[in-house]
Amino acid sequence: MPPRRSLTAGNLWIAKALLDLRGVEFGDFTLGRTTRHSPIYINPRVLISRPLLLRRVARIMLEEVRAKQLMARPECASFQVVAGVPFGGLHLATAFSLHSRVPLIYARPDSHENGGARIEGIYRPGQRVLVVDDLMTTGGSVLQTARVLESAGLEVRNALVLVDRDQGGIERLKLHGYGVIRLLSLKVMLTFYMANGLITEDQYQR
């Protein structure tokens, strides 16, 4: 068994909060728009019901971004606007915008279907955007949002995600030229849960 880790170490308190709020469930689930099955379902949207937690997450997001920028890491270039991925990333992007005082925009989900970019909020072509999402599986939602923003003349280099399911999203986005900052990965979350007796060994192995 992995060694026990503090329930507040690093960003792991977010993993604990999601579990306590039943934003992490175990069973048999179909993921998003795919037919892929998973023994675990993660729903970070439960954070909207706990404003103090949501505000704390926004602070951690900003701290992560600033730390990467101070280290001149390529996964976090400077930006003038933040854009939430509808709909899961929109509440996190809003909290992040309020905490960082960076203007918020978002691309309408029907932008591609209607033949053009439809973006809510005020922006100028040429501005650089940080895309924010709550949960990343393959990176498809971030990629789609980035393309809509770019079609409106905005520049996208980076994405910030709360939870990465470790299913190739970072690698896929990197191939398209986008860097990713993640606060949590699914593997780290599960190891943390198991090490602290929060899930059974059977749940961990599945």
N, C-alpha and C positions, 0 to 999 in steps of 0.2 A: 504493500500500500504506500502511496506517496506520502511524504511528510506533511504534517498539519501546517496550515498557513493561517495567519491572522485573518479574522473576518473583515478587517478594515484595511488589509495590506493593498497598496496601490489602488487600482480601480475595481478590486474584487468586491467591495461593498456594493457596487452596482449589481453584480451577479447575485449577491445575497438578497438585495432589495427586489429584484425581478422574481426570484424564487418565492419570496415572502408574499408578493402581490399576485402570485399565480400567473406570472408572465412567462414562466417556464413550466411546461407540462410534459408528461411522459405517456406514451401510448402508441397509436398508429395514425399518422397524419399524412395528408397529401399536401405537398408544398406549393403554395401560390398558384401560378397559372400552369404549372407542370403536372405531370402524372406521377412524379417521383414521390415515393413514400419515405417517411422518416419516423424514427422512434421518439423524436423530441420536437416540440413546437415552442417557438420563442415569440413572444408578443410584447415588445418594448413599449407599445402604446399605452399599457397600463400606467405608465409613469404620469400621464396627464391627470390622473386622479389624485396624485400626491404632489401638489405645487412646490412644496419645499424640496422634495427629492428632485423634481424636474429642474428647479433652479440650481441645485447642487451639481447635477449632471452637466448643465450648461457651463458652470464655472470650470468643471474638470475638462470639458471639451476645449474651452478657451486656453486653459493652462497647457494642455497637450499641444495645441496649435502653436502657441507662443514658444514653447520649449523647442519644438522642431524648427521654428524659424530662427531662433537664436543659434541653433546648431547648423544653420544653413542647409537643412536637409531638403533634398529635391521633392519629397512628397508633400511639402507645404510651402509653396511660393506665396508671395504677398497677394492679397486680394482686396477688392473694394466693395464687393457685394457677396451675400450668402444666399444660396438657393436651396430650398427644401425639395426633396423628391416626394411628389404626391403618392399616397397620402401619408405613409408611415413616417417619412422624414420631416414633414412639415411642422409638426409640433416641436421637434427638437431644434429645427432651424429657427423657429420663432423664438424659443427660449434663448438660443445662442445669440440671436440678433439683439434681443433685449439686453442681455448681459454684456455683450461686446460693443454694442451701439453701432454695429455694421448693418447697413440697409438690407432688407430682405426682399427677395422676389421668388416667384415660383412659376414653373412651366405648366400650363394646363395639360391634363392627361390626354385630352382629345386633340392636341396640337398636330400630330401626324395625320390623324384621320381627316382633319379639315383642310389639309394641304398647306399648312403654314404654321409658323411659330406663334403661339398665343401665350404671352407672358404677363402675369399680374405683377404690378409694382413699377417703380420708376427706375430706369437704368439708362446708360448711354452705351452705344456700340463701342467696343474696344475695352470696356471694363473687364477686369478679371474676377471670376466667380469661384467661390468655394462651394461645392455641392455637398449637401448633408443628407444622410439617410440613417434610419434607425437600425435596419437589419440588411445584411448583404449575403446573398447566396451565391449566385454566379456573376453578379455585377451588372446584370441586364438592365435593371431600373436606373442605376446611376448612369450607365452608358446612354440610355434613351434620353434621359434628362439633359445630359451634356450635349447631345446632338441637337436637341431643340434650342438650347441656349446659344450654341455656336451658330445655328442657322439665323439667329437674330443679331449676329455680329459680336456676341460676347466671347470672352476667352475662358476656357476651362482647362485647368492643369491638375487640380487636386480634388479629392473627395474625403470627407470625414464621416466615418460610420461608427455607430455605437457598438454593434455586435457583428462580427464576421463569422459565418457558419463554416469557414474553412473548406469551401467547396469550389475553389478556383477563382473566386471573384477578383482577388488582388492581382493574380497573374494575368487574368483576362484584361483587366483595365490597364495594366502596365503595357500590354501588347498594343493598346490603342493610345499610349502616351500619357496616361493619367496615373498620378501617384495617389496612394491611399493611406490615411491615418486611421487606425482602428483603436477603440478603447478596450475592447474585449474580443477574444476569439472563443469559439465554442469549445475547443479542446482545453483551453485554460479554465473555462467555466466548469466543465465536467470534472476535471482533475481537482479543482477547488471544492466542488460539492462532495466528491467522494472522500477527499482527505479530511473533511470536517464532519463526516457522517450525515450529510444532508440528503443523500440519495443512497439507494441500496447498491450492492455490488452488481446485481443483475441489471439494473438501470444503467450503470456505468458501462458494463460490457456491451450492452446492446448499442 
